[in-house]
Amino acid sequence: MSESAIEKLVIVGGGTAGWITAAAFSRLLGRTLKIELVESDAIGTVGVGEATIPQIIRLNGILGLDEYDFLKHTHGTFKLGIEFVDWGRLGSSYLHTFGDAGLNLAGVPFHQYWKRAAASGHSHDLWHYSLHRHAADQAKFAKLDRVGNTAMTGLAYAYHFDAGLYARYLRAYAEQRGVTRTEGIVTSVQRDGESGDIKSITLEGEREVSGDFFIDCTGFRALLLGDELGIGYKDWSKWLPCNSAQAVPSERLETLVPYTRATAKKAGWQWRIPLQHRTGNGHVYCSDFISDDEAGEVLLAGLDTKAMADPRPIRFTTGRRERFWSNNCAAIGLSSGFLEPLESTSIHLIQAHVNRLIQLFPRGGDSSAERDEYNLRCAAEFEQIRDFLILHYKQTERDDSDFWDYCRNMDVPDSVTHKQELFASSGRVGRDVDDLFREASWVQVMLGQGITPQSHDPMADGMTEAQLTEFLGNVRTLIEKSVAPLPTHEQFIGQHCAST
Ligand code: FAD
């Protein structure tokens, strides 16, 4: 990178990635940086990306957004987790919730007590003790930090929202904070002959936009980091084989449930995202195992409400960029990689990358140490999420289609096999310290996908059988009593954030 100070930031792309980046930079570095965002209405955005994970609350906090105002303007709803239907085997279902099941005691995770009880005849599944599952089943929601006066944590949540309205909301936020928006298609990129840094981009009509640092938010095109700077792509489709999606909106659900649903299909899976005004649906599939026509039929046949448009196709390759920041350019959003939407992690990756880039943002001069740190952290984050996603495909008994035969038999990274084996042995989770997914997430997905631990942690033997039975009973009663008075999700939204 050149020696001079960074005064002008150019963001190319105005999808969710571009506008989150613009909003965060204007909030945190807006006093010293001039920020210009270039986007093209003619090219448009990918137009999906409507389910999130709880970390988005942190982003909203950094931006200082009013939660109810934001939900009102994006027709948003609350999300307690994802219901996985037909994944481990046909007919099975489980909820990957954002909370812990039960109550951890004396440093021992609750599922170890539950496992011990199961070995001596208790027949309830882990979700019998899940506050989130009970609230989700009854379509209830409220902001509940804690259960009564106990140490049991309350409802952890994220949001569903309309992707187009979300980008519009953030655009208004960023423009109010001085970000300028330029409309136009980028046709060429000019580089410094010596350093290779990007100096400027040229838009149709020969307009030139120059800058000191560039953020590539051009989606799957990766115009700057990929095409111009030549940073390659690590293809992970041998582990995450889905490469296509078709999306379609349908009428809103009669009962506004507070969770996403992901139903496994013969060559992929179908999402259902409940919004206030409509339902988002999509079929994610591998085109080696099903034709586009048939995938469209599967999608429409799986809708719970009437379609409001024709299915819209999207192609992708799962994987990540070899590097995320090169020279004076970083890629954020789909230009940096895509892991498929099964666990709604892409918007989180955008916010995590923006946050990291701001923390490491150079003032000018040699920033190779910051760049290396950024590339290292982003790569590790992608890999952890990748492993969690692979688990959903690999850990299955399904043998009813070529797709599931492939997934069940594929070789997976050792890091995934190790986690499966450890959990199968004693219900312990071999999670990395900075893993995005908490222990409770790994436990729910491993159990839900069909791994039954052979034994429990001996630390769960610290109470007698009678005490154990009483403990489990108390946890269950506490949960029932907490959920009973909650309003329905629909009522809660009506009271606080109904969109007009
Ligand atoms: P895009 O939305 O594609 O935006 C690219 C921008 O670049 C546009 O503004 C475009 O105009 C501009 N551009 C491109 N080329 C040029 C050019 N030459 N000149 C000028 N401008 C240009 N994420 C989640 O977190 N949750 C989900 O539930 C979820 N579901 C998904 C489902 C599917 C099927 C897919 C494919 C993705 C999903 N994602 C999800 C990911 C999410 O959609 C993206 O992370 C998010 O929308 C960000 O996209 P983006 O801004 O990087 O790219």
Residues whose N, C-alpha, C, O or C-beta is under 5 A from the ligand:
A	BS01	FAD	V12 G13 G14 G15 T16 A17 G18 V38 E39 S40 I43 G44 T45 V46 G47 V48 G49 E50 A51 T52 G184 I185 V186 C217 T218 G219 F220 R221 A245 I314 I332 G333 L334 S335 P341 S344 T345 S346 I347 H348
